[in-house]
């Protein structure tokens, strides 16, 4: 998984990333667009909370493999 220019690999690293983000900020994510492009699913979300730059639109681009998310990249729209 890639977010803010850093790569997080494996369940433990991704769990730690999510826990750190949730502990630092309160936020709500509202999906408003979904598309499929070049084998990836792209979900665009408006993220609103108590973080600098709120609100922000984020793009979650992911690929599936074996019924799970195989890769995920989060970027600003």
C-alpha positions in Angstrom: 0.0 0.0 0.0 1.3 3.4 -0.9 0.2 6.7 0.8 1.9 10.1 1.2 4.9 8.8 -0.8 5.6 5.9 1.6 5.0 2.2 0.9 3.5 0.0 3.6 3.8 -3.7 2.9 2.1 -6.6 4.7 -0.8 -6.8 7.2 1.2 -5.5 10.2 2.5 -2.4 8.4 -0.8 -1.5 7.0 -2.6 -2.0 10.4 0.1 0.2 12.0 -0.4 2.9 9.3 -4.2 2.9 9.8 -3.9 3.0 13.6 -1.5 5.9 13.5 -3.7 7.9 11.1 -6.8 7.2 13.2 -5.1 8.2 16.5 -3.7 11.4 15.1 -6.8 12.7 13.3 -10.6 12.4 13.3 -12.1 12.2 9.8 -15.0 11.1 7.7 -14.6 9.6 4.2 -17.5 10.0 1.7 -17.0 8.1 -1.6 -18.5 10.0 -4.6 -17.0 8.4 -7.7 -16.0 4.9 -8.8 -14.4 3.8 -12.1 -12.4 1.0 -13.6 -9.3 1.7 -15.6 -6.5 -0.5 -16.9 -7.4 -3.4 -14.5 -7.6 -1.1 -11.5 -10.6 0.1 -9.5 -10.5 3.8 -8.6 -12.6 5.2 -5.8 -12.6 8.9 -5.3 -13.4 10.0 -1.7 -13.9 13.4 0.0 -12.0 13.3 3.3 -13.1 15.8 5.9 -11.6 16.1 9.4 -9.3 17.9 11.8 -6.2 17.6 9.6 -4.4 20.4 7.7 -5.9 21.0 4.3 -9.3 19.5 5.1 -11.3 18.8 3.1 -9.4 16.9 0.5 -10.4 14.6 -2.4 -8.4 11.4 -2.5 -8.1 8.7 -5.1 -7.9 5.1 -3.9 -6.6 3.0 -6.8 -6.4 -0.7 -6.2 -6.1 -4.0 -7.9 -7.7 -7.3 -6.8 -6.0 -10.6 -6.6 -7.5 -13.9 -5.1 -10.5 -12.0 -3.9 -8.5 -9.5 -1.9 -6.8 -6.1 -2.4 -3.4 -6.9 -3.9 -2.2 -3.3 -4.2 -3.5 0.1 -3.1 -2.2 3.6 -3.9 -3.7 6.7 -2.3 -3.2 10.0 -4.1 -4.7 13.4 -4.1 -7.1 14.1 -6.9 
